[in-house]
Amino acid sequence: MPTLAVNRKAKFDYECLDKYEAGLELTGAEVKSIREGGAKIDTGHIVVRDGELWLIGANIAPYKRAANRDDYDPARSRKLLMNKKEIRQLIGKLSEKGLTAIPVSLYTRSNRIKLELWLARGKKTFEKKQKLKERDIDRETQRHLRDYDY
């Protein structure tokens, strides 16, 4: 299950409440481009349109060896493929105030490209600062322990 793209800021900016897995509706050239490492999901977000989930703002670079690259839009909307039950459940939760769905990682599972998405709540600024402070304290502690061989 190799990971092809990761949203590294997701863990820092959001608190995960629930995880989901979805397929993506892609063209063949997009699949080849993603497998070559041409996907960026950092700027992407998930919206609901007509009872369906869409990935918006994710950037998939054009495949270098494709013939028709002129009319290709790398930031086009892509439909997420999930069970109807999961979609209804996720849409119900998204209607609550303060909850959002964010793409976290793009990976392969049995020759299919899957998207891991989180139902998440945004962290407050003081929570982010606290996390950075804890990380710095842990780093300093590890440095001191390494310097003083016990």
HELIX and SHEET records of a PDB file:
HELIX    1   1 ALA A   10  ASP A   13  1                                   4    
HELIX    2   2 GLY A   28  ARG A   35  1                                   8    
HELIX    3   3 LYS A   84  LEU A   94  1                                  11    
HELIX    4   4 THR A  125  ASP A  147  1                                  23    
SHEET    1   A 7 THR A   3  VAL A   6  0                                        
SHEET    2   A 7 LEU A  99  ARG A 109 -1                                        
SHEET    3   A 7 ARG A 112  GLY A 122 -1                                        
SHEET    4   A 7 TYR A  14  LEU A  24 -1                                        
SHEET    5   A 7 ARG A  78  LEU A  81 -1                                        
SHEET    6   A 7 GLU A  52  ILE A  56 -1                                        
SHEET    7   A 7 HIS A  45  ARG A  49 -1                                        
SHEET    1   B 2 ALA A  39  LYS A  40  0                                        
SHEET    2   B 2 ASN A  59  ILE A  60 -1                                        
END                                                                             
